[in-house]
Amino acid sequence: MIVVGECAIGGAMDLFQLAPFYPKLIDLGYPSYLSTILGIAKLIAAVVLLAPGLPRLKEWAYAGVVINMTGACASYVLAHQGLSNLIPPAAFAVLAVLSWSLRPPTRRLPSVGR
């Protein structure tokens, strides 16, 4: 639920260009429209992760969350921002991977070749 909450709240904040995410996005040199794209993607991910079934879409949603968070980490490193900026996105990336790996069998794709 933490990953879903981050997607829903973070997505809404991105969509409405709210602090603290929007100013950081601009400070890192990204165009303002990226905030809208990320906001919509995060909100879709939250819905998919909450919806029953949809195992393939859940795989993509988790992948998107991890890519978004590791991309944020890389952006901070490459922009020579403080290492303290890495903690939140790295923590959410780890939580997303844990959530994905610990999900119940009913939310997994069927095994092929077993």
Protein Blocks (a to p, Z undefined) as FASTA:
>chain_A
ZZmmmmmmmmmmmmnopafklmmmmmnopafklmmmmmmmmmmmmmmmmpggjllmmmmm
mmmmmmmmmmmmmmmmmnopafklmmmmmmmmmmmmmmmmmpcfklpccdehZZ
